[in-house]
Amino acid sequence: MPRPPISFGRICLTVSAVVTSIGTYAADWSESHLLNPRWPPHAKFHNGQTMSFGLALGILTLYYTWRPTAQPKDSLRTAAILASLYYVTGLSGILYPGALGVDPEFGEGFPQFWLFTAFTGLPWLGYLLESRRLRR
């Protein structure tokens, strides 16, 4: 099976995978999250779980984006689902009782909204572009 070609659609999926894998650690291994002395140990456990989940999703997205397969569209759809899961669940996090986008000492609002929305859509843009390329 030949290696898939580099294309804009696969680049969109790859960017999403890399941002998810690294971005979770860049954002959460900080004074506002994991290193926050006010956070109880169980909250830090769940933050670690979330970071590891982002890394796993990113690695799986890369695998399904670039693996040689006779069914590339199915593989790319799986990559898009995996790549968007972290951000869809991030958008839903604000819906839980007492949830805030940031702890009060670090700001207010839901600053993740636009980033999470963009990275929910980016993998699907990649999937659509690559699906169109494959049909030609």
N, C-alpha and C positions, 0 to 999 in steps of 0.2 A: 504494500500500500504506500503510495507516495505521500510525502509530508505536505500538509495543506499550505497553500501560498499565503504570503503576507498580503493582507487586504485591509482596507479601512474598517470594515466590519469586525474583523478579528482584532484589530488594534483597539477598537472601542471596548471589546470584551476584555482584552489584556489590561488596558488601563484600569478598568473597573476592578479586575482581580488584584492588581498590584496595590491600588489605593486601599482596597478592603483589607488586604493582608498586612500592610505596613501602617496604614492610617489609623487603624484601631489602637495600635500600640503608641503611635505618635500622639494621639489625642488623649488616651486614657492612662498612660503611664506618666501621670502628672500630679501636681498638687491639688488639682480640682477633682481627681478621681482616685486612682489606686494609692497614691501617696498622701491623700488627705487624712490627717490624724483624727478628724471628726467622724470618719466613716467606720462603722463597726466591722469586725472581721467577716461577718457573713456577707455584707455588701461588697467587700473586697473580693470575696470568693466568687460572687456572681459577676463582678467586673472582669475578673480573670477568665471566667467561663466565656464571657462575651468576646474578649480579645482572642481567645483560642478559637472560638467559633468563626470569627472573622478571618483568621489565618487559614483555617480548614476550608472555608468557602472559597477563599482566593486561590488556594492550591487546586481545589477541584475544578474551579472555573478555568484555570489555565490548562489543566489536563483535558477537559472536554472541548476547549477551544482549539487546541493544537494537535489532538490525537489523530493519527491517520485512521480513517474509517470509511466503509462503503456507504454509510448513512450519515453524511456530514450534517444534514439539516437537523436530524434528531439530536446529534451530539451538540450542535450549536444551541438548540432550544434548551437542552439540559444546562448548558453553560449559562445562558441568560437567566434561567430560573435561579440557579445557584448564586449568580452574581447579584441579583436583585434582592434576595432573601434578607440579607443583613439590613438593608435600607428600608424595606417594607416593614420589617419588625421594628426598626428604629422609629419610623413614623408612627407606628401604633403605640409606642411606649408612653407617649404623652396622654393617652386615653385612660391610664390606670389611676385609681383613686390616690390623690396626694402627689402625683407625679409632676415634676417640673423639668424643664429643659436644661436648667443649670441650678446649682445650689445658690441661694441668695447672696452669699459673700462673693460670688464670681460673676454676677450679672442677673439678667432677667430675660424672660421671653423664651423662645424656642429657636435658638440660632442654628440648630442642625437642620431645620426644615428645608431650606433651599438646597443644601448639600445632599441631604437624603433623597429629596425629590429628583435631583439631577442624576444621582447614581442609581436610582430605581429605573430611570428611563434610559440611561446610556447603554446598558447591556442589550436592551430591547432594540435600540437603534442599531447596534452592531449586528444583532440577529437579523433584523429586517434587511439591512444592507448586504449582508453576506448571503442571505437567502435569495435576494434578487440577483446577486452576482452568480450564484450557483445555477439559477434557472437559465441563464444565457448560455 
